[in-house]
Amino acid sequence: MIVCHCNRVTASDIEACCLGGASSAREVRDVCGAGDRCGGCRPLVQLLVAKHGDATGERSFRENSVGALAATA
């Protein structure tokens, strides 16, 4: 199902972002662009993040990204 028509982002794309560590609608937007344009999909993006956002039980996406960047420096 397409959630963000502006950027053609599906519910599966958002779930994958969450499984990859994204834990907020802003982090999902930064990764896949959902909710970046008109904003009509933001309530659904937030709902999907609430459903899948803590699926990994790990640190937030930002913490994982910063850790990965520090490890490569």
Secondary structure as the mmCIF struct_conf table of DSSP 4:
data_model
#
loop_
_struct_conf.conf_type_id
_struct_conf.id
_struct_conf.beg_label_comp_id
_struct_conf.beg_label_asym_id
_struct_conf.beg_label_seq_id
_struct_conf.end_label_comp_id
_struct_conf.end_label_asym_id
_struct_conf.end_label_seq_id
STRN STRN1 ILE A 2 CYS A 4
TURN_TY1_P TURN_TY1_P1 HIS A 5 ARG A 8
STRN STRN2 VAL A 9 THR A 10
HELX_RH_AL_P HELX_RH_AL_P1 ALA A 11 LEU A 19
TURN_TY1_P TURN_TY1_P2 GLY A 20 GLY A 21
BEND BEND1 SER A 24 SER A 24
HELX_RH_AL_P HELX_RH_AL_P2 ALA A 25 CYS A 32
TURN_TY1_P TURN_TY1_P3 ALA A 34 GLY A 35
BEND BEND2 ASP A 36 CYS A 38
TURN_TY1_P TURN_TY1_P4 GLY A 40 CYS A 41
HELX_RH_AL_P HELX_RH_AL_P3 ARG A 42 HIS A 52
TURN_TY1_P TURN_TY1_P5 GLY A 53 ASP A 54
BEND BEND3 ALA A 55 THR A 56
BEND BEND4 GLU A 58 GLU A 58
HELX_RH_AL_P HELX_RH_AL_P4 PHE A 61 THR A 72
#
